[in-house]
């Protein structure tokens, strides 16, 4: 089996590529092709540990480029589609790139997958498409109610993907994950941003009253779940993937401060961002019962290891 991974030089994508090529990857794997535009959030250094694996092929290209996609897809049995613009604050400042990449880019991939008879198309999305959840948890059948240009563009791409299953019979499987954390994450995201700022002696910004709540998912658990969806998922189905640790931003900040040996005097309370959803929470019953998915990483241990990784890199850069 040969797999195309879009966005494979990014945070989640590079972890997924390393997982595919590692001991827990598919036993019938013959090759992995990474297609990545290498925007600010993609870095080939994220693939350094597998760069010399003969099964890995890297292609610098854009998912919106139909000619490139048409050239690459033949011979691939599955697509794991992670390439996306993902930062909410950037989408609020300007949403054009988000619509172009997340909607039109996904459409380009889907159309090519239909043309070339691609076997399985796993479309990786986000819990943000459900919008703010005041109580309980969103199941896969919950209505989509996105708040930001980012989440709206992801909701649109989800619907396009599922439409290609219903219209063309393409084996599409959609996943919606909660907030990821782990090593190699771009420092625009909250865990690496707060960690790197604190390790550099800086201050961190906490939005609003800090009550906004998120479920936290270790990136390695996410990658295991994606392989389960590839192996055991059903065509046309959606699977929520969560980490099982829900924290307010204040609680998350407290844990990062503790790991960085810093106090609350290093925190600036700043104005809340526009359209800031109060709470995300996904019901992962379906993934547990159908796929056997359970998160393995306890949050406090995973956070400690993540901060330690950034601390080691900070020391190397200072040295």
KAGI-V647132 format. One record per pair of residues at least 12 apart in sequence whose C-alpha atoms are under 8 Angstrom apart, sorted by the first residue. I is the first residue (numbers start at 1). J is the second residue. If there is no record, write none. Layout:
# KAGI-V647132
i: (I	I)
j: (J	J)
This chain:
# KAGI-V647132
i: (1	1	1	1	1	1	1	2	2	2	2	2	2	2	2	2	3	3	3	3	3	3	3	3	3	4	4	4	4	4	4	4	4	4	4	5	5	5	5	5	5	5	5	5	6	6	6	6	6	6	6	6	6	7	7	7	7	7	7	7	7	7	8	8	8	8	8	9	9	9	9	9	9	9	9	9	10	10	10	10	10	11	11	11	11	11	11	11	12	12	12	12	13	13	14	14	15	15	15	16	16	17	17	18	18	18	19	19	20	21	21	25	30	31	31	31	32	32	32	33	33	33	33	34	34	34	34	35	35	35	35	35	35	36	36	36	36	36	36	36	37	37	37	37	38	38	41	46	63	63	63	63	63	63	64	64	64	64	64	64	64	65	65	66	66	66	69	69	69	70	73	73	73	73	74	74	76	76	77	77	77	78	78	78	78	78	79	79	79	79	80	80	80	80	81	81	81	81	82	82	82	83	84	84	84	85	85	85	85	85	86	86	87	87	87	88	88	88	88	89	91	91	91	92	92	92	92	95	95	98	98	98	99	99	99	102	102	102	103	103	103	103	103	106	106	106	107	107	107	110	110	113	114	114	117	118	119	119	120	120	120	120	120	121	121	121	121	122	122	122	122	122	122	123	123	123	123	123	123	124	124	124	124	125	125	125	125	125	125	125	126	126	126	126	126	126	127	127	127	127	127	127	127	128	128	128	128	128	129	129	129	129	129	129	129	129	130	130	130	130	130	130	131	131	131	131	131	131	132	132	132	132	132	133	133	133	133	134	134	136	137	137	137	137	138	138	138	139	139	139	139	140	140	140	140	147	147	147	148	158	161	162	162	165	165	166	170	171	171	172	172	172	173	173	173	173	173	173	173	173	174	174	174	174	175	175	175	175	175	176	176	176	176	177	177	177	177	177	178	178	178	178	178	178	178	178	178	178	179	179	179	179	180	180	180	180	180	181	181	181	181	181	181	182	182	182	182	182	182	183	183	183	191	192	192	194	194	195	195	195	195	196	196	196	198	198	198	198	199	199	199	200	202	203	203	203	204	204	204	205	205	205	205	206	206	206	206	206	206	206	207	207	207	207	207	208	208	208	208	208	209	209	210	210	210	211	211	211	211	212	212	212	212	212	213	213	213	213	213	213	213	214	214	214	214	214	214	214	215	215	215	215	215	215	215	215	216	216	216	216	216	216	216	217	217	217	217	217	217	218	218	218	218	218	221	221	221	221	221	222	222	225	225	228	228	228	229	232	232	233	233	239	239	239	240	240	240	240	240	241	241	241	242	242	242	242	243	244	245	246	255	256	256	259	259	260)
j: (28	29	30	31	76	77	78	29	30	31	32	33	75	76	77	78	29	31	32	33	76	77	78	79	80	32	33	34	35	73	76	78	79	80	81	17	32	33	34	35	79	80	81	82	34	35	36	63	79	80	81	82	83	34	35	36	37	42	81	82	83	84	34	35	36	82	83	34	36	38	42	43	44	45	46	47	41	42	43	46	185	41	42	46	183	184	185	186	82	185	219	223	82	83	46	47	219	220	223	220	223	32	47	47	49	50	223	224	32	50	55	227	55	55	56	57	55	56	57	56	57	58	59	56	57	58	59	58	59	60	61	62	63	58	59	60	61	62	63	83	60	61	62	63	60	61	186	184	83	101	105	106	108	109	100	101	104	105	106	108	109	105	108	108	109	112	108	109	112	112	112	113	116	118	116	118	118	119	118	119	120	118	119	120	121	122	118	120	121	122	121	122	123	124	121	122	123	124	123	124	125	102	98	101	102	97	98	101	102	150	98	150	150	188	189	148	149	150	151	273	148	149	150	148	149	150	274	149	150	149	150	153	149	150	153	153	154	157	153	154	156	157	160	157	160	161	157	160	161	161	164	170	168	170	170	170	170	171	170	171	172	173	230	170	171	172	173	172	173	174	175	229	230	158	161	172	173	174	175	174	175	176	177	154	155	158	174	175	176	177	151	154	175	176	177	178	176	177	178	240	280	281	282	146	147	151	178	280	144	145	146	147	151	152	154	155	142	143	144	145	146	280	144	145	146	147	277	280	145	277	278	279	280	278	279	280	281	278	279	281	280	281	282	283	281	282	283	240	282	283	284	238	239	240	283	275	276	277	275	174	174	174	236	235	236	236	235	235	236	235	236	237	229	233	234	235	236	237	238	239	236	237	238	239	226	238	239	240	241	238	239	240	241	217	222	240	241	242	214	215	216	217	241	242	243	280	281	282	214	215	216	217	216	217	218	219	222	216	217	218	219	303	306	218	219	220	302	303	306	306	309	310	256	307	310	253	256	256	260	307	310	310	311	314	257	260	262	266	260	311	314	314	266	266	267	268	266	267	268	267	268	269	270	249	250	253	267	268	269	270	269	270	271	272	273	269	270	271	272	273	269	272	248	249	250	248	249	250	278	248	249	277	278	279	246	247	248	249	278	279	280	246	247	248	249	279	280	281	242	243	244	245	246	247	280	281	242	243	244	245	246	247	299	242	243	244	245	295	299	243	295	297	299	302	243	294	295	296	297	241	242	241	293	291	292	293	291	290	291	290	291	284	286	287	282	283	284	286	287	282	284	287	282	283	284	295	295	295	299	281	300	303	307	304	307	307)
